[in-house]
Amino acid sequence: MAGKTFYIETFGCQMNVHDSEKVIGTLLAGGYSQVETPANAALVLYNTCSIRDKAEQKVFTRLQNFKREAGKGKIFGVLGCVAQQEGEKIFERAPHVSLVAGSASYPRLGEMLAQLEAGNRHVTGLSLDTEETFDTPFASRDNPHRAYITIIEGCDKSCAYCVVPFTRGPERSRTSESVMAEARTLADRGYTEIQLLGQNVNSYRDPSPAGWDFAALLSAVGNVPGIRRVRYTTSHPRDFVRGIVDAMDANPVLCDHVHLPVQSGSSKVLASMDRLYTRDEYMRRIEWLRTARRDYAITTDIIVGFPGETEADFQMTLDLLDEVQYDSLFSFKYSPRPNTAALSMQYAVPEEEKQRRLVILQEKQRAIQIRRNAELIGSVQEVLVEGRHQALGQWIGRTSTNRTLNFTHPRANGTDLVGTYLPVRVTRSGPNSLVGEAVQ
């Protein structure tokens, strides 16, 4: 391929972001160079998400915009969940695409690139029959201070609305030895924050004789010299055991934040979703966190308008917000997805009703966040400095509870503070962020 340049755009979750880091690293190691725009690239890749229809449509819009470029020697590839979901139908829908590959095939990325370079018109990587996880020494990290480590891929759950088991394959955990080796290497290279990733990160089961569960792995990563913070996402409530809270309580390196998706406050809806827990079982886990030694921020995901969700069911979700007092949440309207059990369910909620419920939910949560954040005024929070907002004259930091805290530092005098940890006193708050002053 003349001028081995590539462009990649990523849609979706942190796992997709980290997958792209590994794809980029593999391409760079193979002699490619990355460019900032698709117009300047010989190889254009879209790493896709199919959790909701809107994300999927964005990809095909991008492909349509560059349809005329295909005849100019440019090669297009679709990676990730939409690739796995749609398979070879993508070639029919977008004939200028040459590569369609799901995440389970990424260990064969070098081989697939060689086929493209040899002039193959259509190359696929769609098999889910693998025990491999996508480990590579070539990851190109976007952030010099915070790094992702995938510890488990795929999903063995069968939530009625979710395409992940179909697009990501069955659960495959890395050995604890390989995870720890990567964590130590990152620490040696100066990374101070690690985020452990998995579709269900706390479903981790060490396949080696050591036999660690997630709590044991979390504790061990938190004890790696040089690591200041450890986060993890996303947890499944069914596998969120008391031992995880005990591990977090024992080591302040493990951040004061738990993301625990509930999806609905109604046990009836949770059963229809096949979420494998009831509202009471979920609240038992919340109680573990609320009675722990530290004050944990709790965030969640909620779907409104799942088939069969009544007004009473929705009210139970609103009541759950009052009961838990989430620090933030991601909320979505139910979106029908291919190959899911919910597709054949009766009593679909009309689109306008889903929208009405979403607005009510978001307004209630906004009020909760205003109150929760206001409670922090006057407190001192340690932040990892992530950037600088020049126009406002503020630094951008993130707290252990995963809140954004924008702050001034009168004695910085042009010093680059990015990557440092600083104490900051909170002086103001809003629904989505905090404002403060560095403590001298």
C-alpha positions as a Python dict, from the first residue, in 0.01 Angstrom:
ca = {
    (1, 'M'): (0, 0, 0),
    (2, 'A'): (162, 321, -115),
    (3, 'G'): (200, 571, 162),
    (4, 'K'): (108, 346, 454),
    (5, 'T'): (-101, 605, 635),
    (6, 'F'): (-410, 537, 842),
    (7, 'Y'): (-693, 720, 1014),
    (8, 'I'): (-911, 565, 1283),
    (9, 'E'): (-1228, 697, 1444),
    (10, 'T'): (-1367, 534, 1757),
    (11, 'F'): (-1728, 512, 1870),
    (12, 'G'): (-1857, 386, 2202),
    (13, 'C'): (-1719, 274, 2535),
    (14, 'Q'): (-1378, 274, 2703),
    (15, 'M'): (-1319, -80, 2577),
    (16, 'N'): (-1353, 43, 2220),
    (17, 'V'): (-1118, 332, 2300),
    (18, 'H'): (-860, 90, 2438),
    (19, 'D'): (-912, -152, 2148),
    (20, 'S'): (-831, 138, 1915),
    (21, 'E'): (-515, 210, 2115),
    (22, 'K'): (-409, -150, 2052),
    (23, 'V'): (-504, -133, 1682),
    (24, 'I'): (-306, 191, 1648),
    (25, 'G'): (-5, 38, 1820),
    (26, 'T'): (-17, -266, 1593),
    (27, 'L'): (-40, -48, 1282),
    (28, 'L'): (249, 173, 1391),
    (29, 'A'): (459, -137, 1461),
    (30, 'G'): (372, -258, 1110),
    (31, 'G'): (517, 52, 944),
    (32, 'Y'): (202, 261, 915),
    (33, 'S'): (184, 625, 1021),
    (34, 'Q'): (-126, 785, 1171),
    (35, 'V'): (-285, 1096, 1019),
    (36, 'E'): (-548, 1329, 1158),
    (37, 'T'): (-804, 1325, 878),
    (38, 'P'): (-953, 1049, 663),
    (39, 'A'): (-882, 1257, 351),
    (40, 'N'): (-507, 1212, 408),
    (41, 'A'): (-520, 839, 487),
    (42, 'A'): (-470, 539, 263),
    (43, 'L'): (-641, 317, 524),
    (44, 'V'): (-956, 449, 696),
    (45, 'L'): (-1087, 251, 993),
    (46, 'Y'): (-1405, 297, 1196),
    (47, 'N'): (-1409, 115, 1530),
    (48, 'T'): (-1778, 85, 1597),
    (49, 'C'): (-2041, 53, 1869),
    (50, 'S'): (-2383, -109, 1827),
    (51, 'I'): (-2528, -65, 2176),
    (52, 'R'): (-2778, 185, 2034),
    (53, 'D'): (-2907, 240, 1683),
    (54, 'K'): (-2787, 602, 1676),
    (55, 'A'): (-2421, 501, 1717),
    (56, 'E'): (-2456, 242, 1442),
    (57, 'Q'): (-2609, 492, 1199),
    (58, 'K'): (-2321, 736, 1254),
    (59, 'V'): (-2080, 481, 1111),
    (60, 'F'): (-2275, 428, 791),
    (61, 'T'): (-2312, 804, 753),
    (62, 'R'): (-1933, 837, 773),
    (63, 'L'): (-1889, 562, 514),
    (64, 'Q'): (-2141, 722, 280),
    (65, 'N'): (-1962, 1057, 303),
    (66, 'F'): (-1643, 900, 168),
    (67, 'K'): (-1796, 667, -90),
    (68, 'R'): (-1639, 856, -380),
    (69, 'E'): (-1293, 822, -226),
    (70, 'A'): (-1288, 445, -275),
    (71, 'G'): (-1176, 470, -634),
    (72, 'K'): (-869, 673, -535),
    (73, 'G'): (-682, 385, -377),
    (74, 'K'): (-825, 441, -31),
    (75, 'I'): (-915, 130, 173),
    (76, 'F'): (-1200, 134, 424),
    (77, 'G'): (-1247, -97, 721),
    (78, 'V'): (-1523, -142, 978),
    (79, 'L'): (-1408, -283, 1312),
    (80, 'G'): (-1581, -367, 1638),
    (81, 'C'): (-1940, -436, 1730),
    (82, 'V'): (-2121, -320, 1415),
    (83, 'A'): (-1876, -527, 1210),
    (84, 'Q'): (-1956, -836, 1415),
    (85, 'Q'): (-2330, -765, 1414),
    (86, 'E'): (-2370, -695, 1041),
    (87, 'G'): (-2090, -914, 908),
    (88, 'E'): (-2057, -945, 532),
    (89, 'K'): (-2382, -750, 482),
    (90, 'I'): (-2165, -441, 527),
    (91, 'F'): (-2003, -516, 190),
    (92, 'E'): (-2351, -498, 33),
    (93, 'R'): (-2452, -184, 219),
    (94, 'A'): (-2119, -9, 163),
    (95, 'P'): (-1944, -177, -133),
    (96, 'H'): (-1631, 37, -94),
    (97, 'V'): (-1551, -130, 243),
    (98, 'S'): (-1274, -390, 220),
    (99, 'L'): (-1226, -501, 584),
    (100, 'V'): (-1494, -616, 830),
    (101, 'A'): (-1357, -743, 1160),
    (102, 'G'): (-1501, -796, 1508),
    (103, 'S'): (-1294, -749, 1821),
    (104, 'A'): (-1241, -1122, 1875),
    (105, 'S'): (-1039, -1131, 1551),
    (106, 'Y'): (-793, -855, 1645),
    (107, 'P'): (-514, -1102, 1736),
    (108, 'R'): (-512, -1173, 1358),
    (109, 'L'): (-490, -805, 1267),
    (110, 'G'): (-143, -836, 1116),
    (111, 'E'): (-257, -1121, 893),
    (112, 'M'): (-565, -928, 780),
    (113, 'L'): (-355, -621, 700),
    (114, 'A'): (-123, -838, 491),
    (115, 'Q'): (-424, -959, 290),
    (116, 'L'): (-532, -600, 230),
    (117, 'E'): (-182, -501, 121),
    (118, 'A'): (-180, -797, -118),
    (119, 'G'): (-485, -651, -290),
    (120, 'N'): (-763, -867, -146),
    (121, 'R'): (-1093, -691, -207),
    (122, 'H'): (-1286, -828, 91),
    (123, 'V'): (-1119, -943, 414),
    (124, 'T'): (-1319, -1056, 717),
    (125, 'G'): (-1250, -1149, 1077),
    (126, 'L'): (-1583, -1256, 1223),
    (127, 'S'): (-1522, -1578, 1415),
    (128, 'L'): (-1618, -1574, 1783),
    (129, 'D'): (-1472, -1920, 1838),
    (130, 'T'): (-1169, -1812, 2036),
    (131, 'E'): (-1020, -1838, 2381),
    (132, 'E'): (-788, -1545, 2312),
    (133, 'T'): (-801, -1196, 2454),
    (134, 'F'): (-661, -913, 2250),
    (135, 'D'): (-326, -862, 2423),
    (136, 'T'): (-57, -679, 2232),
    (137, 'P'): (276, -519, 2321),
    (138, 'F'): (204, -244, 2069),
    (139, 'A'): (-71, -40, 2239),
    (140, 'S'): (-40, 331, 2160),
    (141, 'R'): (-157, 508, 2475),
    (142, 'D'): (-346, 834, 2418),
    (143, 'N'): (-284, 961, 2770),
    (144, 'P'): (67, 970, 2924),
    (145, 'H'): (-62, 944, 3282),
    (146, 'R'): (-372, 720, 3271),
    (147, 'A'): (-381, 379, 3102),
    (148, 'Y'): (-644, 113, 3034),
    (149, 'I'): (-592, -259, 3094),
    (150, 'T'): (-850, -503, 2955),
    (151, 'I'): (-874, -793, 3200),
    (152, 'I'): (-1179, -974, 3056),
    (153, 'E'): (-1352, -968, 2720),
    (154, 'G'): (-1694, -1085, 2610),
    (155, 'C'): (-2005, -1162, 2814),
    (156, 'D'): (-2181, -1476, 2934),
    (157, 'K'): (-2493, -1291, 3051),
    (158, 'S'): (-2800, -1273, 2829),
    (159, 'C'): (-2965, -937, 2898),
    (160, 'A'): (-3268, -916, 2672),
    (161, 'Y'): (-3175, -577, 2524),
    (162, 'C'): (-2801, -625, 2471),
    (163, 'V'): (-2599, -726, 2165),
    (164, 'V'): (-2265, -761, 2348),
    (165, 'P'): (-2268, -1146, 2380),
    (166, 'F'): (-2323, -1161, 2005),
    (167, 'T'): (-2070, -895, 1908),
    (168, 'R'): (-1798, -963, 2166),
    (169, 'G'): (-1831, -1335, 2218),
    (170, 'P'): (-1811, -1536, 2543),
    (171, 'E'): (-1621, -1425, 2851),
    (172, 'R'): (-1243, -1472, 2828),
    (173, 'S'): (-1029, -1363, 3122),
    (174, 'R'): (-657, -1293, 3104),
    (175, 'T'): (-425, -1461, 3349),
    (176, 'S'): (-349, -1263, 3661),
    (177, 'E'): (20, -1290, 3573),
    (178, 'S'): (-28, -1112, 3238),
    (179, 'V'): (-244, -838, 3394),
    (180, 'M'): (7, -777, 3672),
    (181, 'A'): (297, -772, 3427),
    (182, 'E'): (120, -505, 3221),
    (183, 'A'): (37, -301, 3533),
    (184, 'R'): (400, -310, 3651),
    (185, 'T'): (525, -214, 3304),
    (186, 'L'): (287, 82, 3292),
    (187, 'A'): (398, 195, 3638),
    (188, 'D'): (763, 170, 3531),
    (189, 'R'): (680, 392, 3231),
    (190, 'G'): (535, 662, 3455),
    (191, 'Y'): (162, 591, 3437),
    (192, 'T'): (0, 666, 3772),
    (193, 'E'): (-367, 580, 3707),
    (194, 'I'): (-487, 241, 3583),
    (195, 'Q'): (-840, 162, 3471),
    (196, 'L'): (-934, -207, 3452),
    (197, 'L'): (-1182, -282, 3174),
    (198, 'G'): (-1431, -552, 3087),
    (199, 'Q'): (-1787, -583, 2959),
    (200, 'N'): (-1849, -726, 3306),
    (201, 'V'): (-1517, -643, 3470),
    (202, 'N'): (-1606, -797, 3806),
    (203, 'S'): (-1691, -1130, 3640),
    (204, 'Y'): (-1316, -1180, 3606),
    (205, 'R'): (-1196, -1532, 3683),
    (206, 'D'): (-823, -1603, 3663),
    (207, 'P'): (-774, -1900, 3425),
    (208, 'S'): (-429, -1974, 3572),
    (209, 'P'): (-366, -2201, 3874),
    (210, 'A'): (-354, -1888, 4095),
    (211, 'G'): (-733, -1871, 4054),
    (212, 'W'): (-777, -1507, 4157),
    (213, 'D'): (-1121, -1350, 4159),
    (214, 'F'): (-1176, -983, 4075),
    (215, 'A'): (-1131, -861, 4432),
    (216, 'A'): (-791, -1031, 4456),
    (217, 'L'): (-678, -887, 4124),
    (218, 'L'): (-803, -541, 4220),
    (219, 'S'): (-608, -554, 4546),
    (220, 'A'): (-290, -666, 4372),
    (221, 'V'): (-304, -394, 4106),
    (222, 'G'): (-363, -139, 4382),
    (223, 'N'): (-39, -249, 4548),
    (224, 'V'): (185, -199, 4242),
    (225, 'P'): (453, 58, 4335),
    (226, 'G'): (405, 385, 4148),
    (227, 'I'): (32, 347, 4090),
    (228, 'R'): (-165, 627, 4261),
    (229, 'R'): (-516, 543, 4141),
    (230, 'V'): (-702, 234, 4019),
    (231, 'R'): (-1050, 245, 3862),
    (232, 'Y'): (-1262, -24, 3699),
    (233, 'T'): (-1565, -45, 3472),
    (234, 'T'): (-1823, -183, 3412),
    (235, 'S'): (-1953, -396, 3700),
    (236, 'H'): (-2251, -630, 3683),
    (237, 'P'): (-2455, -624, 4007),
    (238, 'R'): (-2489, -1005, 4007),
    (239, 'D'): (-2110, -1041, 4039),
    (240, 'F'): (-2055, -742, 4270),
    (241, 'V'): (-1962, -922, 4591),
    (242, 'R'): (-1884, -788, 4938),
    (243, 'G'): (-1517, -876, 4891),
    (244, 'I'): (-1484, -599, 4630),
    (245, 'V'): (-1596, -337, 4883),
    (246, 'D'): (-1361, -484, 5144),
    (247, 'A'): (-1070, -462, 4898),
    (248, 'M'): (-1152, -98, 4819),
    (249, 'D'): (-1186, -7, 5186),
    (250, 'A'): (-844, -156, 5256),
    (251, 'N'): (-648, 47, 5000),
    (252, 'P'): (-705, 419, 4924),
    (253, 'V'): (-532, 372, 4586),
    (254, 'L'): (-858, 206, 4474),
    (255, 'C'): (-1071, 505, 4379),
    (256, 'D'): (-1377, 624, 4571),
    (257, 'H'): (-1611, 547, 4281),
    (258, 'V'): (-1825, 251, 4177),
    (259, 'H'): (-2022, 236, 3853),
    (260, 'L'): (-2300, -18, 3910),
    (261, 'P'): (-2558, -25, 3627),
    (262, 'V'): (-2911, -93, 3754),
    (263, 'Q'): (-3108, -34, 3428),
    (264, 'S'): (-3446, -24, 3608),
    (265, 'G'): (-3590, 22, 3957),
    (266, 'S'): (-3864, -234, 3892),
    (267, 'S'): (-3799, -600, 3975),
    (268, 'K'): (-4059, -694, 3715),
    (269, 'V'): (-3875, -506, 3443),
    (270, 'L'): (-3540, -641, 3565),
    (271, 'A'): (-3679, -995, 3527),
    (272, 'S'): (-3798, -914, 3172),
    (273, 'M'): (-3452, -778, 3097),
    (274, 'D'): (-3299, -1101, 3235),
    (275, 'R'): (-3067, -898, 3457),
    (276, 'L'): (-3031, -1182, 3715),
    (277, 'Y'): (-3104, -971, 4024),
    (278, 'T'): (-3399, -802, 4191),
    (279, 'R'): (-3426, -446, 4315),
    (280, 'D'): (-3376, -570, 4673),
    (281, 'E'): (-3060, -759, 4575),
    (282, 'Y'): (-2927, -450, 4402),
    (283, 'M'): (-3003, -234, 4706),
    (284, 'R'): (-2814, -479, 4926),
    (285, 'R'): (-2502, -392, 4727),
    (286, 'I'): (-2575, -22, 4760),
    (287, 'E'): (-2600, -74, 5137),
    (288, 'W'): (-2253, -234, 5139),
    (289, 'L'): (-2118, 81, 4979),
    (290, 'R'): (-2313, 326, 5194),
    (291, 'T'): (-2197, 157, 5517),
    (292, 'A'): (-1834, 118, 5404),
    (293, 'R'): (-1540, 292, 5568),
    (294, 'R'): (-1511, 544, 5284),
    (295, 'D'): (-1762, 770, 5112),
    (296, 'Y'): (-1803, 623, 4765),
    (297, 'A'): (-1952, 799, 4465),
    (298, 'I'): (-2203, 568, 4299),
    (299, 'T'): (-2301, 604, 3934),
    (300, 'T'): (-2527, 392, 3716),
    (301, 'D'): (-2695, 325, 3380),
    (302, 'I'): (-3072, 335, 3332),
    (303, 'I'): (-3289, 237, 3035),
    (304, 'V'): (-3638, 388, 3008),
    (305, 'G'): (-3918, 252, 2792),
    (306, 'F'): (-3819, -116, 2789),
    (307, 'P'): (-4105, -325, 2642),
    (308, 'G'): (-4377, -371, 2904),
    (309, 'E'): (-4251, -92, 3132),
    (310, 'T'): (-4561, 65, 3284),
    (311, 'E'): (-4595, 407, 3444),
    (312, 'A'): (-4579, 231, 3783),
    (313, 'D'): (-4253, 59, 3682),
    (314, 'F'): (-4109, 393, 3574),
    (315, 'Q'): (-4212, 548, 3905),
    (316, 'M'): (-4015, 273, 4082),
    (317, 'T'): (-3708, 385, 3889),
    (318, 'L'): (-3767, 746, 3996),
    (319, 'D'): (-3807, 625, 4355),
    (320, 'L'): (-3477, 440, 4323),
    (321, 'L'): (-3302, 766, 4233),
    (322, 'D'): (-3440, 922, 4552),
    (323, 'E'): (-3330, 621, 4756),
    (324, 'V'): (-2977, 580, 4619),
    (325, 'Q'): (-2893, 945, 4543),
    (326, 'Y'): (-2662, 863, 4251),
    (327, 'D'): (-2373, 1098, 4189),
    (328, 'S'): (-2436, 1074, 3814),
    (329, 'L'): (-2596, 842, 3565),
    (330, 'F'): (-2608, 754, 3197),
    (331, 'S'): (-2968, 732, 3079),
    (332, 'F'): (-3103, 597, 2752),
    (333, 'K'): (-3426, 524, 2573),
    (334, 'Y'): (-3465, 154, 2495),
    (335, 'S'): (-3334, 89, 2145),
    (336, 'P'): (-3428, -238, 1969),
    (337, 'R'): (-3115, -426, 1866),
    (338, 'P'): (-3068, -725, 1634),
    (339, 'N'): (-3029, -1074, 1780),
    (340, 'T'): (-3179, -979, 2117),
    (341, 'A'): (-3471, -1137, 2303),
    (342, 'A'): (-3644, -801, 2353),
    (343, 'L'): (-3711, -773, 1980),
    (344, 'S'): (-4001, -1020, 2007),
    (345, 'M'): (-4147, -877, 2329),
    (346, 'Q'): (-4496, -730, 2335),
    (347, 'Y'): (-4618, -398, 2473),
    (348, 'A'): (-4363, -170, 2313),
    (349, 'V'): (-4354, 176, 2469),
    (350, 'P'): (-4424, 453, 2212),
    (351, 'E'): (-4128, 669, 2118),
    (352, 'E'): (-4287, 990, 2249),
    (353, 'E'): (-4355, 823, 2585),
    (354, 'K'): (-3996, 701, 2606),
    (355, 'Q'): (-3880, 1056, 2542),
    (356, 'R'): (-4115, 1195, 2809),
    (357, 'R'): (-3983, 948, 3066),
    (358, 'L'): (-3623, 1019, 2975),
    (359, 'V'): (-3670, 1394, 3029),
    (360, 'I'): (-3837, 1339, 3368),
    (361, 'L'): (-3559, 1102, 3475),
    (362, 'Q'): (-3284, 1339, 3368),
    (363, 'E'): (-3445, 1639, 3538),
    (364, 'K'): (-3475, 1448, 3867),
    (365, 'Q'): (-3114, 1331, 3844),
    (366, 'R'): (-2996, 1685, 3766),
    (367, 'A'): (-3156, 1810, 4087),
    (368, 'I'): (-2991, 1528, 4283),
    (369, 'Q'): (-2650, 1610, 4137),
    (370, 'I'): (-2689, 1979, 4220),
    (371, 'R'): (-2752, 1884, 4583),
    (372, 'R'): (-2479, 1618, 4599),
    (373, 'N'): (-2214, 1844, 4448),
    (374, 'A'): (-2312, 2141, 4667),
    (375, 'E'): (-2237, 1926, 4972),
    (376, 'L'): (-1871, 1924, 4866),
    (377, 'I'): (-1825, 2304, 4883),
    (378, 'G'): (-1553, 2378, 5136),
    (379, 'S'): (-1400, 2030, 5116),
    (380, 'V'): (-1048, 1961, 4990),
    (381, 'Q'): (-1026, 1709, 4708),
    (382, 'E'): (-714, 1554, 4556),
    (383, 'V'): (-721, 1590, 4178),
    (384, 'L'): (-519, 1440, 3896),
    (385, 'V'): (-460, 1736, 3664),
    (386, 'E'): (-577, 1646, 3313),
    (387, 'G'): (-550, 1970, 3119),
    (388, 'R'): (-574, 2346, 3099),
    (389, 'H'): (-869, 2566, 2998),
    (390, 'Q'): (-682, 2868, 2866),
    (391, 'A'): (-985, 3089, 2806),
    (392, 'L'): (-1104, 3052, 3165),
    (393, 'G'): (-757, 3049, 3318),
    (394, 'Q'): (-838, 2722, 3492),
    (395, 'W'): (-679, 2381, 3525),
    (396, 'I'): (-895, 2073, 3472),
    (397, 'G'): (-866, 1800, 3733),
    (398, 'R'): (-1047, 1479, 3823),
    (399, 'T'): (-1118, 1364, 4176),
    (400, 'S'): (-1101, 1012, 4311),
    (401, 'T'): (-1483, 1009, 4291),
    (402, 'N'): (-1452, 1076, 3914),
    (403, 'R'): (-1584, 1432, 3933),
    (404, 'T'): (-1440, 1705, 3713),
    (405, 'L'): (-1295, 1987, 3926),
    (406, 'N'): (-1185, 2303, 3742),
    (407, 'F'): (-952, 2513, 3955),
    (408, 'T'): (-715, 2807, 3966),
    (409, 'H'): (-355, 2789, 4085),
    (410, 'P'): (-220, 3142, 4142),
    (411, 'R'): (142, 3032, 4182),
    (412, 'A'): (168, 2797, 3886),
    (413, 'N'): (346, 3070, 3680),
    (414, 'G'): (329, 2887, 3351),
    (415, 'T'): (430, 2551, 3498),
    (416, 'D'): (270, 2252, 3328),
    (417, 'L'): (71, 2081, 3602),
    (418, 'V'): (-77, 1807, 3381),
    (419, 'G'): (-16, 1465, 3533),
    (420, 'T'): (39, 1594, 3886),
    (421, 'Y'): (-176, 1535, 4193),
    (422, 'L'): (-284, 1843, 4387),
    (423, 'P'): (-515, 1926, 4679),
    (424, 'V'): (-794, 2162, 4570),
    (425, 'R'): (-1056, 2331, 4787),
    (426, 'V'): (-1404, 2332, 4631),
    (427, 'T'): (-1555, 2682, 4619),
    (428, 'R'): (-1849, 2639, 4380),
    (429, 'S'): (-2049, 2357, 4227),
    (430, 'G'): (-2285, 2283, 3943),
    (431, 'P'): (-2480, 1977, 3830),
    (432, 'N'): (-2189, 1827, 3635),
    (433, 'S'): (-1867, 1969, 3780),
    (434, 'L'): (-1695, 2151, 4063),
    (435, 'V'): (-1488, 2471, 4078),
    (436, 'G'): (-1210, 2538, 4325),
    (437, 'E'): (-874, 2681, 4420),
    (438, 'A'): (-549, 2494, 4466),
    (439, 'V'): (-451, 2464, 4831),
    (440, 'Q'): (-118, 2634, 4895),
}
